[in-house]
Amino acid sequence: MARQLHAEGRLVSALGRPLPVILYDLSDPDETFALTRAANPPELVAEFLSEDPQGQSGPLTRT
């Protein structure tokens, strides 16, 4: 859903500028980077993802 909100420009419309959506899975904290990568355009999360201890957390998919 976050990816769709980015694509449709709704986040920029509501918040006034592009902001990343950071997703956190309480049952699997290591999944945070993969979830966040899938939910956002790469340019919005590059800095956040640079902290991923596993490197790339799965492929970046565009939907």
GILINPE-V908177 format. One record per residue. RES is the residue in one small letter. PHI is phi in whole degrees, -180 to 180 (* if undefined). BURIAL is I if it has 24 or more other ideal C-beta (glycine too) atoms within 12 Angstrom, else O. D_FIRST is the distance of its C-alpha to the first C-alpha in Angstrom with 1 decimal. Layout:
res:phi:burial:d_first
RES:PHI:BURIAL:D_FIRST
RES:PHI:BURIAL:D_FIRST
//
This chain:
res:phi:burial:d_first
m:*:O:0.0
a:-62:I:3.8
r:-61:I:5.4
q:-66:O:5.1
l:-62:O:6.3
h:-64:I:8.7
a:-61:O:9.8
e:-84:O:10.6
g:77:O:12.4
r:-70:O:11.1
l:-68:I:11.3
v:-64:O:14.7
s:-62:O:15.8
a:-79:O:15.2
l:-107:O:16.3
g:89:O:18.8
r:-164:O:17.9
p:-72:O:15.3
l:-130:O:14.5
p:-74:I:12.8
v:-104:I:10.3
i:-97:O:12.5
l:-105:I:11.5
y:-129:O:14.6
d:-100:O:15.6
l:-62:O:18.8
s:-82:O:20.1
d:-148:O:19.7
p:-56:O:19.9
d:-67:O:20.5
e:-78:O:17.0
t:-50:I:15.8
f:-68:I:16.4
a:-66:I:14.9
l:-63:I:11.5
t:-66:I:11.7
r:-60:I:13.0
a:-72:I:10.2
a:-92:I:7.5
n:-134:I:10.0
p:-64:I:12.8
p:-55:O:15.9
e:-66:O:18.0
l:-83:I:16.0
v:-121:I:16.3
a:-57:O:19.6
e:-65:O:21.7
f:-60:I:19.6
l:-70:I:19.5
s:-67:O:23.3
e:-91:O:23.8
d:-65:O:22.5
p:-66:O:25.7
q:-94:O:24.9
g:79:O:24.5
q:-78:O:21.6
s:-91:I:19.3
g:88:O:18.5
p:-72:O:17.7
l:-84:O:15.3
t:-112:O:13.4
r:-103:O:12.1
t:-125:O:9.8
//
